[in-house]
Amino acid sequence: MKIGVVGPFDSTERILEVIEKYYPNIETVVYVKEKVNEVGDIIDECLTLTNGIIFTGCAVLSEAEKAADLYVPCEAIARDGSSIMKAFWDIYQDNKPIDRISIDLLEKDLVDEIVNEFNLDVEAIYNKPYDPSIPELEYQKWHQDLLKKGDINLIITAFGSVYNELVSLGLPVYRLNLTVPLIKKAIDNLIYKIKNREMEANQIGIQIFKIKNIDNIYDRPYDQLVVKNIVEKEILVYAKEVQGSMFKLDNNKYILCSTRRTLENDQNINVFQTVVRNLDKENISICSGMGFGYTGWDAERNSKDALSMSEKEDNGALFIIDQEKRIKGPINHKREKAYDLIVTDERLIKISNEIGISPTYLSKLLPLIKESEDKYFSADILADYLNISHRSARRILTKFEESNYGEVVTTAVTKGVGRPKKIVRIKI
């Protein structure tokens, strides 16, 4: 197993010491970056070379998320009460009073808990929790301004670059360091994520293809045979790409067996869409469902459920259902969405019951609601997104409104005629 370690020198060195002592079988690729805004320079390479990445803090992870799609498991080492206690101990060892301090990254409640637990006689604590929109230099300036005004006499910071700069200026600063338990916890979490990802990737993958309306469009058996031969030829090419085995289910269905890792690979998804385009040139329409599972039975059941969803869509639609009953589709379509077929979140279940719609429907809507800045929706928007009739969409909006989870903000009439369109703000 190879993991990347990204962050400032002192923190990465601490992590490497822990790995060498407790995880001798882990190979590391280290990227020392003293400033958070330098992480974007190396993240693509790190993703390519490793099975997972340890970031020395939430700020480093946040910067990496801005720079790239983190497609391997990642873990940031969070500071907690043990980090504060370590800083206080270092101050005590230097015979300095802990009476007026500034501390960044951590929430004030956590700092207060530690101070109260050890009955420390602290006159004033100034706190600036982590905010990804605030640059490191602003944290440094905040500390220095407090020190200059005499409000504090000690600085505690989690940022490596801030610490190094303040040390170079000869200011009284201490580091909010990583502790061994925090590092071990993060590494254990990352190992679990990597192994779980491997298990998922090795799940059985089954994809079912269906020729749409073949009996209605082609009356003569000969024409149907020609169509099937063309489809089989294209699917065999696709099967070779995904290293799968193809079998015929019935007159117009084919099943392909492979692994999840191979089938959901972006490159192979593109190959499938090439198959769709090639068949479309021959005026042949297909749809497909992909299912994953730890057993062949689970994978096939999920692929059949996914196929039933794609049958309701346009030509070439592909839906995916995984072992956890997460649905994604139609793939690479403007209406693509991901949601849970089986909702276990008690809050969502409660809200859906109060609105009067199924938890699955609410799960479908959540991505649309989250993506919208103002959360204003019309029946047209819902109908297009959910691929349902305008009447059904209006009924859903009415249920949101009547349950006080929606509020009509305005109405509009297209070209002065027809039913007024309600614009509803969803309040979730």
Summary of the structure (lengths in Angstrom):
residues: 428
radius of gyration: 28.3
end to end distance: 41.6
largest distance: 95.2
contacts: 1375
relative contact order: 0.07
helix: 50%
strand: 22%
